[in-house]
Amino acid sequence: MVIELDGGQHSPSEDAERSKTIETHGYRVIRFWNNDVMENIEGVLETIVREINIARGE
């Protein structure tokens, strides 16, 4: 799993291309805005745990 944090300079088209490249190597990319991490870390962590459980087939 790859976790990416996006700030104000992120580009959706570049993100999509980078994610596609990473995913061809078998990784799952999840993305969060910087302010979500700063203001809602519990929600971010819950999402990460949920994604790990999905990847494990749980």
mmCIF file as gemmi writes it, N, C-alpha and C atoms, coordinates in Angstrom:
data_model
loop_
_atom_site.group_PDB
_atom_site.id
_atom_site.type_symbol
_atom_site.label_atom_id
_atom_site.label_alt_id
_atom_site.label_comp_id
_atom_site.label_asym_id
_atom_site.label_entity_id
_atom_site.label_seq_id
_atom_site.pdbx_PDB_ins_code
_atom_site.Cartn_x
_atom_site.Cartn_y
_atom_site.Cartn_z
_atom_site.occupancy
_atom_site.B_iso_or_equiv
_atom_site.pdbx_formal_charge
_atom_site.auth_seq_id
_atom_site.auth_asym_id
_atom_site.pdbx_PDB_model_num
ATOM 1 N N . MET Axp A 1 ? 0.844 -1.171 0 1 0 ? 1 A 1
ATOM 2 C CA . MET Axp A 1 ? 0 0 0 1 0 ? 1 A 1
ATOM 3 C C . MET Axp A 1 ? 0.89 1.234 0 1 0 ? 1 A 1
ATOM 4 N N . VAL Axp A 2 ? 0.491 2.194 -0.793 1 0 ? 2 A 1
ATOM 5 C CA . VAL Axp A 2 ? 1.173 3.483 -0.853 1 0 ? 2 A 1
ATOM 6 C C . VAL Axp A 2 ? 0.193 4.532 -0.357 1 0 ? 2 A 1
ATOM 7 N N . ILE Axp A 3 ? 0.645 5.335 0.59 1 0 ? 3 A 1
ATOM 8 C CA . ILE Axp A 3 ? -0.186 6.404 1.131 1 0 ? 3 A 1
ATOM 9 C C . ILE Axp A 3 ? 0.423 7.721 0.684 1 0 ? 3 A 1
ATOM 10 N N . GLU Axp A 4 ? -0.387 8.519 0.001 1 0 ? 4 A 1
ATOM 11 C CA . GLU Axp A 4 ? 0.094 9.795 -0.501 1 0 ? 4 A 1
ATOM 12 C C . GLU Axp A 4 ? -0.665 10.919 0.185 1 0 ? 4 A 1
ATOM 13 N N . LEU Axp A 5 ? 0.077 11.952 0.564 1 0 ? 5 A 1
ATOM 14 C CA . LEU Axp A 5 ? -0.525 13.147 1.149 1 0 ? 5 A 1
ATOM 15 C C . LEU Axp A 5 ? -0.456 14.255 0.121 1 0 ? 5 A 1
ATOM 16 N N . ASP Axp A 6 ? -1.6 14.868 -0.132 1 0 ? 6 A 1
ATOM 17 C CA . ASP Axp A 6 ? -1.685 15.926 -1.145 1 0 ? 6 A 1
ATOM 18 C C . ASP Axp A 6 ? -1.819 17.284 -0.489 1 0 ? 6 A 1
ATOM 19 N N . GLY Axp A 7 ? -1.058 18.205 -1.015 1 0 ? 7 A 1
ATOM 20 C CA . GLY Axp A 7 ? -1.149 19.591 -0.586 1 0 ? 7 A 1
ATOM 21 C C . GLY Axp A 7 ? -1.688 20.437 -1.719 1 0 ? 7 A 1
ATOM 22 N N . GLY Axp A 8 ? -1.496 21.724 -1.608 1 0 ? 8 A 1
ATOM 23 C CA . GLY Axp A 8 ? -2.03 22.667 -2.576 1 0 ? 8 A 1
ATOM 24 C C . GLY Axp A 8 ? -1.437 22.551 -3.965 1 0 ? 8 A 1
ATOM 25 N N . GLN Axp A 9 ? -0.249 21.975 -4.094 1 0 ? 9 A 1
ATOM 26 C CA . GLN Axp A 9 ? 0.409 21.911 -5.4 1 0 ? 9 A 1
ATOM 27 C C . GLN Axp A 9 ? 0.151 20.613 -6.143 1 0 ? 9 A 1
ATOM 28 N N . HIS Axp A 10 ? -0.762 19.789 -5.658 1 0 ? 10 A 1
ATOM 29 C CA . HIS Axp A 10 ? -0.993 18.505 -6.319 1 0 ? 10 A 1
ATOM 30 C C . HIS Axp A 10 ? -1.763 18.693 -7.624 1 0 ? 10 A 1
ATOM 31 N N . SER Axp A 11 ? -1.575 17.728 -8.516 1 0 ? 11 A 1
ATOM 32 C CA . SER Axp A 11 ? -2.206 17.784 -9.827 1 0 ? 11 A 1
ATOM 33 C C . SER Axp A 11 ? -2.967 16.483 -10.065 1 0 ? 11 A 1
ATOM 34 N N . PRO Axp A 12 ? -4.291 16.53 -10.194 1 0 ? 12 A 1
ATOM 35 C CA . PRO Axp A 12 ? -5.061 15.299 -10.405 1 0 ? 12 A 1
ATOM 36 C C . PRO Axp A 12 ? -4.573 14.468 -11.59 1 0 ? 12 A 1
ATOM 37 N N . SER Axp A 13 ? -4.188 15.106 -12.68 1 0 ? 13 A 1
ATOM 38 C CA . SER Axp A 13 ? -3.732 14.334 -13.84 1 0 ? 13 A 1
ATOM 39 C C . SER Axp A 13 ? -2.39 13.662 -13.556 1 0 ? 13 A 1
ATOM 40 N N . GLU Axp A 14 ? -1.475 14.354 -12.889 1 0 ? 14 A 1
ATOM 41 C CA . GLU Axp A 14 ? -0.2 13.747 -12.516 1 0 ? 14 A 1
ATOM 42 C C . GLU Axp A 14 ? -0.411 12.649 -11.472 1 0 ? 14 A 1
ATOM 43 N N . ASP Axp A 15 ? -1.338 12.884 -10.524 1 0 ? 15 A 1
ATOM 44 C CA . ASP Axp A 15 ? -1.651 11.869 -9.513 1 0 ? 15 A 1
ATOM 45 C C . ASP Axp A 15 ? -2.148 10.594 -10.17 1 0 ? 15 A 1
ATOM 46 N N . ALA Axp A 16 ? -3.039 10.726 -11.135 1 0 ? 16 A 1
ATOM 47 C CA . ALA Axp A 16 ? -3.612 9.557 -11.804 1 0 ? 16 A 1
ATOM 48 C C . ALA Axp A 16 ? -2.523 8.773 -12.534 1 0 ? 16 A 1
ATOM 49 N N . GLU Axp A 17 ? -1.64 9.461 -13.203 1 0 ? 17 A 1
ATOM 50 C CA . GLU Axp A 17 ? -0.557 8.794 -13.929 1 0 ? 17 A 1
ATOM 51 C C . GLU Axp A 17 ? 0.397 8.099 -12.966 1 0 ? 17 A 1
ATOM 52 N N . ARG Axp A 18 ? 0.754 8.781 -11.883 1 0 ? 18 A 1
ATOM 53 C CA . ARG Axp A 18 ? 1.66 8.192 -10.891 1 0 ? 18 A 1
ATOM 54 C C . ARG Axp A 18 ? 1.009 6.972 -10.238 1 0 ? 18 A 1
ATOM 55 N N . SER Axp A 19 ? -0.273 7.086 -9.882 1 0 ? 19 A 1
ATOM 56 C CA . SER Axp A 19 ? -0.986 5.955 -9.271 1 0 ? 19 A 1
ATOM 57 C C . SER Axp A 19 ? -1.022 4.764 -10.217 1 0 ? 19 A 1
ATOM 58 N N . LYS Axp A 20 ? -1.285 5.02 -11.479 1 0 ? 20 A 1
ATOM 59 C CA . LYS Axp A 20 ? -1.34 3.952 -12.472 1 0 ? 20 A 1
ATOM 60 C C . LYS Axp A 20 ? 0.002 3.217 -12.549 1 0 ? 20 A 1
ATOM 61 N N . THR Axp A 21 ? 1.081 3.969 -12.557 1 0 ? 21 A 1
ATOM 62 C CA . THR Axp A 21 ? 2.414 3.37 -12.601 1 0 ? 21 A 1
ATOM 63 C C . THR Axp A 21 ? 2.682 2.542 -11.356 1 0 ? 21 A 1
ATOM 64 N N . ILE Axp A 22 ? 2.366 3.076 -10.196 1 0 ? 22 A 1
ATOM 65 C CA . ILE Axp A 22 ? 2.59 2.366 -8.936 1 0 ? 22 A 1
ATOM 66 C C . ILE Axp A 22 ? 1.744 1.104 -8.887 1 0 ? 22 A 1
ATOM 67 N N . GLU Axp A 23 ? 0.484 1.2 -9.311 1 0 ? 23 A 1
ATOM 68 C CA . GLU Axp A 23 ? -0.421 0.058 -9.259 1 0 ? 23 A 1
ATOM 69 C C . GLU Axp A 23 ? 0.006 -1.071 -10.2 1 0 ? 23 A 1
ATOM 70 N N . THR Axp A 24 ? 0.74 -0.762 -11.265 1 0 ? 24 A 1
ATOM 71 C CA . THR Axp A 24 ? 1.23 -1.829 -12.147 1 0 ? 24 A 1
ATOM 72 C C . THR Axp A 24 ? 2.246 -2.719 -11.438 1 0 ? 24 A 1
ATOM 73 N N . HIS Axp A 25 ? 2.786 -2.234 -10.329 1 0 ? 25 A 1
ATOM 74 C CA . HIS Axp A 25 ? 3.737 -3.011 -9.537 1 0 ? 25 A 1
ATOM 75 C C . HIS Axp A 25 ? 3.045 -3.734 -8.379 1 0 ? 25 A 1
ATOM 76 N N . GLY Axp A 26 ? 1.716 -3.718 -8.385 1 0 ? 26 A 1
ATOM 77 C CA . GLY Axp A 26 ? 0.962 -4.472 -7.394 1 0 ? 26 A 1
ATOM 78 C C . GLY Axp A 26 ? 0.602 -3.726 -6.12 1 0 ? 26 A 1
ATOM 79 N N . TYR Axp A 27 ? 0.844 -2.437 -6.091 1 0 ? 27 A 1
ATOM 80 C CA . TYR Axp A 27 ? 0.519 -1.647 -4.904 1 0 ? 27 A 1
ATOM 81 C C . TYR Axp A 27 ? -0.845 -0.985 -5.054 1 0 ? 27 A 1
ATOM 82 N N . ARG Axp A 28 ? -1.471 -0.718 -3.947 1 0 ? 28 A 1
ATOM 83 C CA . ARG Axp A 28 ? -2.724 0.041 -3.893 1 0 ? 28 A 1
ATOM 84 C C . ARG Axp A 28 ? -2.363 1.433 -3.39 1 0 ? 28 A 1
ATOM 85 N N . VAL Axp A 29 ? -2.843 2.474 -4.053 1 0 ? 29 A 1
ATOM 86 C CA . VAL Axp A 29 ? -2.561 3.855 -3.67 1 0 ? 29 A 1
ATOM 87 C C . VAL Axp A 29 ? -3.798 4.44 -3.003 1 0 ? 29 A 1
ATOM 88 N N . ILE Axp A 30 ? -3.601 4.989 -1.818 1 0 ? 30 A 1
ATOM 89 C CA . ILE Axp A 30 ? -4.672 5.773 -1.195 1 0 ? 30 A 1
ATOM 90 C C . ILE Axp A 30 ? -4.118 7.163 -0.916 1 0 ? 30 A 1
ATOM 91 N N . ARG Axp A 31 ? -4.979 8.132 -1.025 1 0 ? 31 A 1
ATOM 92 C CA . ARG Axp A 31 ? -4.546 9.525 -1.013 1 0 ? 31 A 1
ATOM 93 C C . ARG Axp A 31 ? -5.384 10.308 -0.001 1 0 ? 31 A 1
ATOM 94 N N . PHE Axp A 32 ? -4.702 11.174 0.732 1 0 ? 32 A 1
ATOM 95 C CA . PHE Axp A 32 ? -5.365 12.052 1.691 1 0 ? 32 A 1
ATOM 96 C C . PHE Axp A 32 ? -4.864 13.475 1.499 1 0 ? 32 A 1
ATOM 97 N N . TRP Axp A 33 ? -5.728 14.411 1.748 1 0 ? 33 A 1
ATOM 98 C CA . TRP Axp A 33 ? -5.317 15.818 1.771 1 0 ? 33 A 1
ATOM 99 C C . TRP Axp A 33 ? -4.541 16.086 3.057 1 0 ? 33 A 1
ATOM 100 N N . ASN Axp A 34 ? -3.555 16.937 2.99 1 0 ? 34 A 1
ATOM 101 C CA . ASN Axp A 34 ? -2.766 17.3 4.174 1 0 ? 34 A 1
ATOM 102 C C . ASN Axp A 34 ? -3.666 17.745 5.324 1 0 ? 34 A 1
ATOM 103 N N . ASN Axp A 35 ? -4.65 18.576 5.028 1 0 ? 35 A 1
ATOM 104 C CA . ASN Axp A 35 ? -5.498 19.091 6.111 1 0 ? 35 A 1
ATOM 105 C C . ASN Axp A 35 ? -6.329 17.984 6.747 1 0 ? 35 A 1
ATOM 106 N N . ASP Axp A 36 ? -6.67 16.917 6.004 1 0 ? 36 A 1
ATOM 107 C CA . ASP Axp A 36 ? -7.365 15.782 6.616 1 0 ? 36 A 1
ATOM 108 C C . ASP Axp A 36 ? -6.472 15.115 7.658 1 0 ? 36 A 1
ATOM 109 N N . VAL Axp A 37 ? -5.197 14.978 7.333 1 0 ? 37 A 1
ATOM 110 C CA . VAL Axp A 37 ? -4.263 14.367 8.276 1 0 ? 37 A 1
ATOM 111 C C . VAL Axp A 37 ? -4.139 15.236 9.524 1 0 ? 37 A 1
ATOM 112 N N . MET Axp A 38 ? -4.058 16.53 9.336 1 0 ? 38 A 1
ATOM 113 C CA . MET Axp A 38 ? -3.886 17.442 10.467 1 0 ? 38 A 1
ATOM 114 C C . MET Axp A 38 ? -5.153 17.6 11.299 1 0 ? 38 A 1
ATOM 115 N N . GLU Axp A 39 ? -6.312 17.559 10.654 1 0 ? 39 A 1
ATOM 116 C CA . GLU Axp A 39 ? -7.558 17.851 11.353 1 0 ? 39 A 1
ATOM 117 C C . GLU Axp A 39 ? -8.396 16.619 11.677 1 0 ? 39 A 1
ATOM 118 N N . ASN Axp A 40 ? -8.112 15.477 11.029 1 0 ? 40 A 1
ATOM 119 C CA . ASN Axp A 40 ? -8.938 14.291 11.22 1 0 ? 40 A 1
ATOM 120 C C . ASN Axp A 40 ? -8.077 13.032 11.16 1 0 ? 40 A 1
ATOM 121 N N . ILE Axp A 41 ? -7.025 13.002 11.961 1 0 ? 41 A 1
ATOM 122 C CA . ILE Axp A 41 ? -6.093 11.88 11.913 1 0 ? 41 A 1
ATOM 123 C C . ILE Axp A 41 ? -6.793 10.56 12.24 1 0 ? 41 A 1
ATOM 124 N N . GLU Axp A 42 ? -7.748 10.579 13.134 1 0 ? 42 A 1
ATOM 125 C CA . GLU Axp A 42 ? -8.447 9.335 13.473 1 0 ? 42 A 1
ATOM 126 C C . GLU Axp A 42 ? -9.211 8.786 12.27 1 0 ? 42 A 1
ATOM 127 N N . GLY Axp A 43 ? -9.86 9.654 11.525 1 0 ? 43 A 1
ATOM 128 C CA . GLY Axp A 43 ? -10.564 9.223 10.328 1 0 ? 43 A 1
ATOM 129 C C . GLY Axp A 43 ? -9.607 8.687 9.278 1 0 ? 43 A 1
ATOM 130 N N . VAL Axp A 44 ? -8.468 9.335 9.135 1 0 ? 44 A 1
ATOM 131 C CA . VAL Axp A 44 ? -7.446 8.885 8.185 1 0 ? 44 A 1
ATOM 132 C C . VAL Axp A 44 ? -6.94 7.504 8.588 1 0 ? 44 A 1
ATOM 133 N N . LEU Axp A 45 ? -6.641 7.329 9.867 1 0 ? 45 A 1
ATOM 134 C CA . LEU Axp A 45 ? -6.149 6.036 10.342 1 0 ? 45 A 1
ATOM 135 C C . LEU Axp A 45 ? -7.201 4.946 10.178 1 0 ? 45 A 1
ATOM 136 N N . GLU Axp A 46 ? -8.455 5.267 10.433 1 0 ? 46 A 1
ATOM 137 C CA . GLU Axp A 46 ? -9.538 4.297 10.225 1 0 ? 46 A 1
ATOM 138 C C . GLU Axp A 46 ? -9.6 3.856 8.763 1 0 ? 46 A 1
ATOM 139 N N . THR Axp A 47 ? -9.443 4.805 7.86 1 0 ? 47 A 1
ATOM 140 C CA . THR Axp A 47 ? -9.458 4.479 6.437 1 0 ? 47 A 1
ATOM 141 C C . THR Axp A 47 ? -8.287 3.575 6.075 1 0 ? 47 A 1
ATOM 142 N N . ILE Axp A 48 ? -7.112 3.872 6.611 1 0 ? 48 A 1
ATOM 143 C CA . ILE Axp A 48 ? -5.939 3.052 6.332 1 0 ? 48 A 1
ATOM 144 C C . ILE Axp A 48 ? -6.158 1.627 6.845 1 0 ? 48 A 1
ATOM 145 N N . VAL Axp A 49 ? -6.661 1.492 8.068 1 0 ? 49 A 1
ATOM 146 C CA . VAL Axp A 49 ? -6.922 0.154 8.625 1 0 ? 49 A 1
ATOM 147 C C . VAL Axp A 49 ? -7.951 -0.58 7.781 1 0 ? 49 A 1
ATOM 148 N N . ARG Axp A 50 ? -8.999 0.115 7.368 1 0 ? 50 A 1
ATOM 149 C CA . ARG Axp A 50 ? -10.034 -0.51 6.53 1 0 ? 50 A 1
ATOM 150 C C . ARG Axp A 50 ? -9.435 -1.013 5.217 1 0 ? 50 A 1
ATOM 151 N N . GLU Axp A 51 ? -8.583 -0.21 4.596 1 0 ? 51 A 1
ATOM 152 C CA . GLU Axp A 51 ? -7.947 -0.61 3.341 1 0 ? 51 A 1
ATOM 153 C C . GLU Axp A 51 ? -7.018 -1.808 3.535 1 0 ? 51 A 1
ATOM 154 N N . ILE Axp A 52 ? -6.317 -1.844 4.655 1 0 ? 52 A 1
ATOM 155 C CA . ILE Axp A 52 ? -5.459 -3 4.953 1 0 ? 52 A 1
ATOM 156 C C . ILE Axp A 52 ? -6.314 -4.246 5.105 1 0 ? 52 A 1
ATOM 157 N N . ASN Axp A 53 ? -7.42 -4.133 5.827 1 0 ? 53 A 1
ATOM 158 C CA . ASN Axp A 53 ? -8.309 -5.284 6.029 1 0 ? 53 A 1
ATOM 159 C C . ASN Axp A 53 ? -8.902 -5.761 4.709 1 0 ? 53 A 1
ATOM 160 N N . ILE Axp A 54 ? -9.263 -4.86 3.84 1 0 ? 54 A 1
ATOM 161 C CA . ILE Axp A 54 ? -9.784 -5.231 2.525 1 0 ? 54 A 1
ATOM 162 C C . ILE Axp A 54 ? -8.71 -5.992 1.743 1 0 ? 54 A 1
ATOM 163 N N . ALA Axp A 55 ? -7.479 -5.48 1.784 1 0 ? 55 A 1
ATOM 164 C CA . ALA Axp A 55 ? -6.382 -6.127 1.056 1 0 ? 55 A 1
ATOM 165 C C . ALA Axp A 55 ? -6.111 -7.534 1.595 1 0 ? 55 A 1
ATOM 166 N N . ARG Axp A 56 ? -6.362 -7.729 2.868 1 0 ? 56 A 1
ATOM 167 C CA . ARG Axp A 56 ? -6.136 -9.036 3.486 1 0 ? 56 A 1
ATOM 168 C C . ARG Axp A 56 ? -7.342 -9.968 3.299 1 0 ? 56 A 1
ATOM 169 N N . GLY Axp A 57 ? -8.403 -9.441 2.706 1 0 ? 57 A 1
ATOM 170 C CA . GLY Axp A 57 ? -9.604 -10.244 2.481 1 0 ? 57 A 1
ATOM 171 C C . GLY Axp A 57 ? -10.498 -10.361 3.689 1 0 ? 57 A 1
ATOM 172 N N . GLU Axp A 58 ? -10.39 -9.429 4.6 1 0 ? 58 A 1
ATOM 173 C CA . GLU Axp A 58 ? -11.201 -9.452 5.819 1 0 ? 58 A 1
ATOM 174 C C . GLU Axp A 58 ? -12.446 -8.611 5.686 1 0 ? 58 A 1
